[in-house]
Amino acid sequence: MEISQKLMPFTILLVLLPSLVSSEEQASQVQNCTGGDGNEKLSPQLTFEATVHGFLLWASMGFLMPVGILVIRMSKTEECRRRLKILVYVHAMLQIVSVLLVTAGAIMSIKNFENAFNNHHQRLGLALYGIIWLPALLGFFRPQRGTNGRNLWFFTHWMVGTAISLLGIINIYTGLEAYHRKTGKSVRIWTILFTTQISFIASFYLFQEKWEYIQKQGEILLAGSSNEPTTGPTNNQHISPKDKKKEMAMEPC
């Protein structure tokens, strides 16, 4: 059950992506048959602005936001307070920069592009522009650990952040398709590179789930080897669990 919940985001991505891309292709064919504005090519200036717009959205939702998710997941098993604070601050900074880049991309698209909202890319973009600030606002109102409402806040923050990240990744693919239709330029290499990047991030995401288990197995093996009989009197050298905690607390992070 726990594994299925962790794989759910990637399952949703794999299910929705082919249907959205195929719908974009069908819409393009309909526009070509009816002589709609799907055949209108962008001017060199608009092509450059569309490229910048795409780069901003890739940097924010396609890179910084997923990396921020990986960073905060690293804090799950972190026991050192100083390193834990650093991970939280890095996560927050990555998400803030991501939100600012999305906002810049939204302003650019509203100012320079025709927004008829007659395709999946524009509709998904509009939805993302509306909710992109929600995880950031939730982060500023984070309850302290152990207080009432912490579990509800954590689930809401995780669910909204994961949904936005997945929708952003999907919208990058639909944006590449829209760029290809409007400019006639091939986006095959960019699609392959982005898919490779997302596959690496997804693999690292899944590896993080097993890292804690691997560490525990290593501790068990070390504990088993330390319990082997050694020469010399060792009965008086036994350290109580309380003393072990004191020694661990004194160790620098």
Secondary structure, DSSP 8 states (H G I E B T S, - for coil): -HHHHHHHHHHHHHHHHHHHHHHHHHHHHHHHHHT-GGG----HHHHHHHHHHHHHHIIIIIIIHHHHHHHHHHGGG---HHHHHHHHHHHHHHHHHHHHHHHHHHHHHHHHS-----SHHHHHHHHHHHHTHHHHHHHHT---TTSTTHHHHHHHHHHHHHHHHHHHHHHHHHHHHHHHHHH----HHHHHHHHHHHHHHHHHHHHHHHHHHHHHHHHHHHHHHHTS--SS--GGG---HHHHHHHHHHS--
